[in-house]
């Protein structure tokens, strides 16, 4: 790489970071998640408008991969493994329905539309995971975070993220082998679960001993480096056994969540995430070319958005036997986010999706994220008003 090429790359990197930060800030001011602003920044910087950022740029692509590894590490770090194991029956059922229904509807729609099994599988997977951060922020503003709906949504969203990562690992393995078989699905599912359970068990057992050695050597300042290396090592191991790298980094986060230094890891890794994670979302947005949008893909966008919404609203029925409003639970599960984008980006990176299919999925993810906050606020405020008037909850 020549000096001129390095200079151009550095200028692009500065533009990406500055525009992503600015767009994220504006999104938050409009009471939307920062990720939407970063995606829009990517769309603007991509071939849709300025044509400055391209998916084929190996350096930016590598930096975005680092970003997604750090992102899933932090997701794991924020998820308590024991709470996941002890979460209520309602959350588990809501999560399972919220994965199965959207997956099957998305899969059969694309099969019916004439796409390959691999495309249909990955589309189904893209529609499974819920972006809990968006919903929890709305619930926080309404003072409903610790409500029964809030607890069920939080538990279900974490569970379906874990299931979504296992689904991704299975799909990656199926695509790698080139064919679908029940044996392969079972084997890859077993590998995924065994890797998560095994690495977490071994990690929880031995990481405290490593911390003691580090403490004796007075190397506390290297904790952030050791955490980053730990995430990369597990990502590499996951990749070696045929799983997605993000499964490994997620496991690393779950392991270190049990550490007494958890807050230190979160505090030190957040600035690193603030630098690299937006690059992933900008690159994800840059791949979408709005010039491809036409009346031909308008119908798929509408239908897949309906599938994405209906699949999660139906999942709210899993909260039976509780006092939670099932419709509110379903609404809270609608927004897709990081894991869905990871699925979609994987499909495009490995040439499983066309740019057209990828653009449809990114638009659907963005639409579900945009519509959920106002719907949730409107219906929950309405439910609160009815409760004050003494109108019974019939959901």
C-alpha positions in Angstrom: 0.0 0.0 0.0 1.5 3.3 -1.1 1.7 6.5 1.1 -1.1 8.0 -1.0 -3.4 5.1 -0.5 -2.7 5.2 3.3 -3.5 8.9 3.3 -6.8 8.3 1.5 -7.7 5.5 3.9 -7.0 7.7 6.9 -9.2 10.5 5.5 -12.0 7.9 5.0 -11.6 6.6 8.5 -11.8 10.2 10.0 -14.9 10.9 7.9 -16.5 7.5 9.0 -15.9 8.1 12.7 -16.9 11.8 12.7 -20.1 11.3 10.6 -21.1 8.1 12.6 -20.7 10.0 15.9 -22.7 13.0 14.6 -25.5 10.9 13.1 -25.7 8.8 16.2 -26.0 12.0 18.3 -28.7 13.4 16.1 -30.6 10.1 16.3 -30.5 10.1 20.1 -31.7 13.7 20.1 -34.7 12.5 18.0 -35.2 9.8 20.6 -34.0 7.0 18.3 -31.1 4.6 18.9 -27.7 5.7 17.8 -27.4 2.6 15.6 -30.0 4.0 13.2 -28.0 7.2 12.8 -24.8 5.2 12.1 -26.7 3.1 9.5 -27.9 6.2 7.8 -24.4 7.6 7.8 -23.2 4.4 6.1 -26.0 4.8 3.5 -24.8 8.3 2.8 -21.2 7.4 2.6 -21.8 4.4 0.3 -22.7 4.2 -3.3 -26.1 5.6 -2.6 -24.7 9.2 -2.4 -21.1 10.1 -1.8 -19.5 6.7 -2.9 -16.6 7.1 -0.4 -17.0 3.7 1.4 -17.1 0.3 -0.2 -17.6 -3.2 1.1 -14.6 -4.4 -0.8 -12.1 -2.2 1.1 -10.1 -4.9 3.0 -8.9 -2.6 5.8 -12.3 -1.0 6.6 -13.9 -4.5 6.4 -11.3 -5.8 8.9 -12.0 -2.9 11.3 -15.7 -3.6 11.0 -15.1 -7.3 11.9 -13.2 -6.1 15.0 -16.1 -3.9 15.8 -18.7 -6.7 15.7 -16.5 -9.0 17.8 -16.2 -6.2 20.5 -20.0 -5.6 20.2 -20.9 -9.2 21.0 -18.2 -9.3 23.7 -20.0 -6.4 25.5 -23.4 -8.0 24.9 -22.1 -11.1 26.7 -20.5 -9.0 29.4 -23.9 -7.3 30.1 -25.8 -10.7 30.2 -25.8 -12.5 33.6 -25.4 -16.3 32.9 -27.3 -17.2 36.1 -30.2 -14.9 35.3 -30.3 -16.6 31.8 -30.5 -20.0 33.5 -33.1 -18.9 36.1 -35.3 -16.7 33.8 -39.0 -17.5 34.1 -41.0 -19.8 32.0 -42.8 -17.0 30.3 -39.6 -15.4 29.0 -38.4 -18.7 27.7 -41.7 -19.4 25.9 -41.9 -15.9 24.5 -38.3 -16.2 23.2 -38.9 -19.6 21.5 -42.1 -18.4 19.8 -40.3 -15.2 18.8 -37.6 -17.2 17.1 -39.6 -20.0 15.5 -42.5 -18.0 14.0 -40.4 -15.3 12.2 -37.8 -17.8 11.1 -40.4 -20.1 9.5 -42.4 -17.3 7.9 -39.3 -15.7 6.5 -37.9 -19.1 5.3 -41.1 -20.2 3.5 -41.7 -16.8 2.0 -38.3 -16.8 0.3 -38.6 -20.5 -0.7 -42.0 -19.7 -2.2 -40.4 -16.6 -4.0 -37.9 -18.9 -5.7 -34.8 -18.3 -3.7 -32.3 -21.0 -2.6 -32.5 -22.8 0.7 -29.4 -21.1 1.9 -30.9 -17.6 1.2 -34.1 -18.6 2.9 -32.4 -20.0 6.0 -30.3 -16.8 6.4 -33.3 -14.6 5.9 -35.2 -16.6 8.5 -32.3 -16.2 10.9 -32.1 -12.5 10.3 -35.7 -12.1 11.5 -35.2 -14.0 14.8 -33.3 -11.7 17.3 -34.7 -8.8 19.2 -32.8 -5.5 19.9 -33.6 -5.2 23.6 -31.9 -1.8 24.1 -34.5 0.1 22.2 -37.4 -1.4 24.0 -35.8 -1.1 27.5 -35.1 2.6 26.9 -38.8 3.3 26.1 -39.8 1.3 29.2 -37.4 3.2 31.3 -38.9 6.5 30.1 -42.3 5.2 31.0 -41.2 3.9 34.4 -42.0 0.3 33.4 -38.6 -1.3 33.3 -39.3 -3.4 36.4 -42.9 -4.1 35.4 -43.8 -7.7 34.6 -43.8 -6.8 30.9 -40.4 -5.3 31.2 -38.9 -8.3 33.0 -40.4 -10.8 30.5 -39.2 -8.7 27.5 -35.7 -8.4 28.9 -35.4 -12.1 29.6 -36.9 -13.2 26.3 -34.7 -10.8 24.3 -31.5 -12.1 25.9 -32.6 -15.7 25.3 -33.5 -15.2 21.7 -30.2 -13.4 21.1 -28.5 -16.5 22.4 -30.7 -18.8 20.3 -30.1 -16.4 17.3 -26.3 -16.8 17.7 -26.7 -20.6 17.8 -28.9 -20.5 14.7 -26.3 -18.4 13.0 -23.6 -20.9 13.9 -25.7 -23.7 12.5 -26.5 -21.9 9.3 -22.8 -21.0 8.8 -21.9 -24.7 9.2 -24.6 -25.8 6.8 -23.5 -23.3 4.2 -19.9 -24.3 4.7 -20.8 -28.0 4.2 -22.8 -27.2 1.1 -25.9 -29.2 2.0 -28.7 -29.4 4.6 -29.2 -32.5 6.6 -30.8 -33.3 10.0 -27.6 -34.8 11.1 -25.6 -31.7 10.2 -28.2 -29.5 12.0 -28.0 -31.6 15.1 -24.2 -31.8 15.0 -23.7 -28.1 14.6 -26.3 -27.3 17.2 -24.6 -29.6 19.6 -21.2 -28.0 18.7 -22.6 -24.6 19.4 -24.2 -25.5 22.7 -21.1 -27.5 23.8 -18.8 -24.7 22.9 -20.8 -22.1 24.8 -21.3 -24.3 27.9 -17.8 -25.7 27.8 -16.0 -22.4 27.3 -18.1 -20.7 30.0 -17.6 -23.5 32.5 -13.8 -23.6 31.9 -13.5 -19.9 31.8 -15.4 -19.3 35.0 -13.3 -21.9 36.7 -9.8 -20.6 35.6 -10.2 -16.9 34.8 -10.2 -15.9 38.6 -6.8 -17.7 38.9 -5.5 -15.7 36.0 -6.7 -12.5 37.6 -4.9 -13.3 40.8 -1.6 -13.8 38.9 -2.2 -10.5 37.1 -2.9 -8.7 40.4 0.3 -10.1 42.0 2.3 -8.8 39.0 0.6 -5.4 39.4 -0.6 -5.5 35.8 -4.1 -4.1 36.4 -3.7 -1.6 33.5 -3.5 -4.5 31.1 -7.0 -5.8 32.0 -8.5 -4.1 28.9 -5.8 -5.7 26.7 -6.3 -9.1 28.3 -10.1 -8.8 27.9 -9.7 -7.9 24.2 -7.2 -10.8 23.6 -9.5 -13.2 25.5 -12.4 -12.2 23.2 -10.2 -12.7 20.1 -8.8 -16.1 21.3 -12.3 -17.5 21.8 -13.4 -16.0 18.5 -10.6 -17.8 16.8 -11.4 -21.1 18.5 -15.0 -20.8 17.5 -13.9 -20.1 13.9 -11.6 -23.2 14.0 -14.5 -25.5 15.0 -16.8 -24.1 12.3 -18.8 -21.6 14.3 -19.2 -17.9 13.8 -16.4 -15.8 15.4 -19.1 -13.7 17.3 -20.2 -16.9 19.2 -16.7 -17.0 20.7 -16.6 -13.3 21.6 -20.1 -13.6 23.1 -18.9 -16.5 25.3 -15.9 -14.5 26.4 -18.2 -11.7 27.6 -20.4 -14.2 29.5 -17.3 -15.6 31.2 -15.9 -12.3 32.3 -19.4 -11.2 33.5 -18.8 -13.5 36.5 -15.5 -11.7 37.3 -15.3 -9.3 40.2 -13.7 -6.9 37.7 -16.7 -6.9 35.4 -17.4 -3.1 35.9 -13.7 -2.4 35.2 -13.9 -4.4 31.9 -17.1 -2.6 30.9 -15.7 0.8 31.7 -12.4 0.2 29.9 -13.9 -1.6 26.9 -16.6 1.0 26.2 -14.3 3.6 24.7 -12.8 0.9 22.4 -16.3 -0.1 21.4 -17.3 3.5 20.8 -14.4 3.6 18.3 -14.8 0.3 16.4 -18.5 -0.6 16.7 -19.8 2.4 14.7 -17.4 1.3 11.9 -19.3 -2.0 11.6 -22.7 -0.2 11.4 -21.4 2.4 8.9 -20.0 -0.4 6.7 -23.4 -2.3 7.1 -25.2 0.8 5.9 -22.8 1.6 3.1 -23.5 -1.8 1.5 -27.1 -0.8 1.0 -27.6 1.0 -2.3 -30.8 3.0 -2.3 -30.6 3.3 -6.1 -31.7 -0.4 -6.2 -35.0 0.5 -4.5 -37.9 0.3 -6.9 -41.5 -0.9 -7.1 -40.2 -4.4 -7.6 -38.9 -4.7 -4.1 -41.6 -2.6 -2.4 -43.8 -5.6 -2.0 -41.1 -7.8 -0.4 -40.2 -4.9 2.0 -43.9 -4.6 3.1 -44.4 -8.4 3.4 -41.2 -9.1 5.3 -41.9 -6.1 7.6 -45.3 -7.6 8.4 -43.7 -11.0 9.0 -41.2 -9.4 11.3 -43.9 -7.6 13.3 -46.5 -10.4 13.4 -43.9 -13.0 14.4 -43.0 -11.0 17.5 -46.5 -9.9 18.5 -47.6 -13.6 18.4 -44.6 -14.3 20.7 -46.3 -12.2 23.3 -48.9 -15.0 23.7 -46.1 -16.9 25.4 -46.7 -14.7 28.5 -49.8 -16.7 29.4 -50.3 -17.4 33.1 -48.8 -13.9 34.0 -50.4 -10.5 34.7 -48.4 -9.0 31.8 -50.2 -7.5 28.9 -49.3 -10.0 26.1 -49.8 -7.4 23.3 -47.3 -5.0 25.0 -44.8 -7.9 25.4 -45.2 -8.6 21.7 -44.7 -5.0 20.8 -41.6 -4.8 22.9 -40.0 -7.7 21.0 -40.5 -6.2 17.6 -37.3 -4.1 17.0 -34.4 -6.0 15.3 -30.9 -4.7 15.7 -27.3 -5.8 15.9 -27.7 -9.6 15.6 -30.1 -9.2 12.6 -27.6 -6.9 10.9 -24.8 -9.4 11.6 -26.9 -12.1 9.8 -27.6 -9.8 6.9 -24.0 -8.7 6.5 -22.8 -12.2 6.7 -25.1 -13.2 3.9 -23.8 -10.4 1.7 -20.1 -10.9 2.6 -20.2 -14.5 1.6 -22.2 -13.8 -1.6 -25.3 -15.6 -0.4 -27.4 -12.5 -0.7 -27.6 -10.1 -3.6 -27.4 -6.4 -2.9 -31.1 -6.3 -3.5 -32.0 -8.9 -0.8 -29.5 -7.3 1.6 -31.1 -3.8 1.1 -34.6 -5.2 1.7 -33.5 -6.8 5.0 -31.6 -3.7 6.2 -34.7 -1.5 5.5 -36.9 -4.0 7.4 -34.5 -3.9 10.4 -34.6 -0.1 10.3 -38.4 0.0 10.0 -39.0 -2.3 12.9 -36.6 -0.2 15.0 -38.3 3.1 14.0 -41.9 2.0 14.5 -41.6 0.3 17.9 -40.9 3.3 20.3 -44.0 5.3 19.2 -46.3 2.2 19.2 -45.0 1.1 22.6 -45.5 4.5 24.1 -49.0 5.0 22.6 -50.3 1.6 23.7 -48.7 1.5 27.1 -49.8 5.0 28.0 -53.3 4.0 26.8 -53.2 0.8 29.0 -52.0 2.9 32.0 -54.9 5.4 31.5 -57.4 2.5 31.2 -56.0 1.0 34.4 -56.5 4.3 36.3 -60.2 4.3 35.1 -60.7 0.8 36.4 -61.0 -0.8 32.9 -59.8 -4.4 33.3 -56.9 -5.8 31.3 -58.4 -8.4 29.0 -55.3 -9.3 27.1 
